[in-house]
Amino acid sequence: MKKYITVLLSVFLTISVLGGCKSETLPSESTQPPTALSASQAATVGTEQQPKTEAAVQPVTQAATQAVTQPPATVDPSWFDDAVFIGDSVTVALDYYCASDPDILGNAQFVCGVSLGYHNALWPIDSEYAVHPTYQGEVVLAETAAAVTSAKKVFIMLGVNDIGTYGADDTMDTAAELVDRILACTPDVDIYMQSTTPMVDERESDWLNNDKISDFNSQLKAYCTEKGYHFIDVYHQVCNDEGDLKEDYCSDIDVQGIHFTNQGCSVWAEYLKTAAAV
């Protein structure tokens, strides 16, 4: 009899397993000892439980991309409509370049003289060797540039005709005097001092070189910081890693090595729009 009952019980358990039944008396999954996961299994557990959709990740990715690739802010060319540029033959090139397209620097005015410098800009208008600029056919002093053009912003770039002869220190003193004269004529204008630009390596000499130009620019920057004027570092926008004017930006490599090509003027003008936005 016991043998018969044992056989029946064995048959019953076999049928239960084959039919997919779960006995309540069998050990549950929660009571089984934990098993270690492989590295690949562990890596997929969080993903399987909380899948990350592209929509959830995309906003973070876009924000990070925008932070890296966002171009610098620039002013509209019309911002320069009430600006006047005082300069020498280097700035004359910028004048010619901007005249070809009013969308470059708007209606900016230029009061420039070939060979003009901080020193000779202070000479009397009827001096024998004067190189004063002209505006609308009339010879004018640089200090009156804002007055004759009704400008509210004055951009000054001089020095390349001074530094070799007078040195950086004396040129800085003279630059400060010119600014004082401009403000005496037009006290409400904003002053923007542009650094003197570099020269190509081939044209450097003991008399004038990029070390002397950089010395002056350092003093000019300190002066602007002290006085609260705007300092615009054009030098480092157009120089190479050695601090020389890039040859692609120079139109007279075999002569003076200081004047700009249209490509150089384009870099200069675009930087002005960025610097003005700061």
Helices and strands as residue ranges (DSSP letters): H 2-18, G 29-31, H 39-49, H 54-69, G 77-82, E 83-87, H 89-99, E 109-112, G 120-122, E 134-135, E 138-139, G 142-144, H 145-149, E 153-157, H 163-185, E 190-194, G 201-203, H 210-227, E 230-232, H 235-238, G 247-249, H 262-276
